[in-house]
Amino acid sequence: MSTLRVDNIRSRTGTAVSISEGNNIMVGGGMTVTGQLTVSGGSNINTTGVITATSFEGSGTSLTGVGTDNINTNNIKVSGIST
């Protein structure tokens, strides 16, 4: 296996580098994304470990493992719709 060591990878036009469909990027170790990471085309993100986000979108109807046993519903302040 060969090793390629670089500080920056840019396309010839200086814009974002695209990986064509059917190809993969495999990262062994850590990966940091500065800016926005977009996954499209019905793709999945598969991980072992923890994914942390500062915000979530969607209804959350498919979330699992989110317990409600210790929530006191008498003191919840909701901005929007509470069901």
JOGI-V932114 format. One record per helix or strand of 3 or more residues. SS is the DSSP state (hx for helix, st for strand). FROM is the first residue (numbers start at 1). TO is the last residue. If there is no record, write none. Layout:
BEGIN
ss=SS from=FROM to=TO
ss=SS from=FROM to=TO
END
This chain:
BEGIN
ss=hx from=73 to=75
END
